[in-house]
Amino acid sequence: MGARKLNNKLNILSKNLKKYRLARGLSQPEICRKLALIGVTMYNADIYEIEYGLRTIKDYEVYAFSKVLNVTLDELYNGVDKEFNL
């Protein structure tokens, strides 16, 4: 049994995470280093897969992303309504 998907993606934050990372001029390895400093281990491949909707994101990872990107959780989830049939 495979992972559940929404619109063929494993997460709904991919676009926003990439947008905020690029807006802050951070590379994927730099994000990995910042995450490691707060105790979250991720590799470049993890960041790539998350940004392209190929990997799920754990709740503590979402929180960690918000801290290292200096954005609120609301900002990370901004615009994701369009992923749903609301």
N, C-alpha and C positions, 0 to 999 in steps of 0.2 A: 504494500500500500504506500503510495507516494504522499508527499506533503500536500496539504490543501493550498490551493492558489485562488487568488482573486484577480480576474482579468489577466490570467497567465503569469502573474507575478507572485513572489513569495513574501513581499512586504509592500507597504504603501508609502514608505518614507524615502524611497530611493532618490527621487528627483530633488526633494528638498535637502537631503543630506549632501548630495553632490553640489547643489546650488550654493549652500552655505559654505562648504569646504572651499570651493573655487572663489567665492566672494572674499574669503579671508586669505586667499593666496597660499593655501596649504596643499601640499602633495599628499598622496595616500600614505607614503612612509611617515610623513610628519604627523598625520593623524594617529597612526599606530603608536608612535613615540609618545604623543600626548596622552593617549588612552592608557598606555603602560604606566605612565607616571601616577595615574589615579587607580591603578590596580586591575585594569581590564586588558587582557592580552588579545590582540588581533593582529592578523598579518595582512600584507598588501592585498593578497587574494581575497581575504574576507571583505575588505573595503570595496574592492571591485565588484564582487558578487552582490553585496548589499546595494551598491549604487545602480546596478543593472537589474535588480529585482530577482536575483538568482539565489538568494539566501535569506532566511528569516532573520529577524532581529529580536534578541531577548530583551525583556523589559529593562534590565540593568544596563544593557548596551545603549538603549535609547536615551536613558538618563545620562550616561557617560558622554554620549555624543553631544547632548545639549550643553553639558559643562565645558567640554573642550572647544566647542564651536561658539560658546558664549551666546546661545539663543535659548529662548524659553521652549518648553514642550509644546505650547500653543503654536509657536512659530514653526516648529518641526512638522506639526500636523496641519499647518495652514494649506488649504486647497485640496486636501485629500477626499473631501466629500464627493468629488467628481468620479472617484473610483467605485462608488456605490450607486445602486439603482434607487436613488431617493426621490 
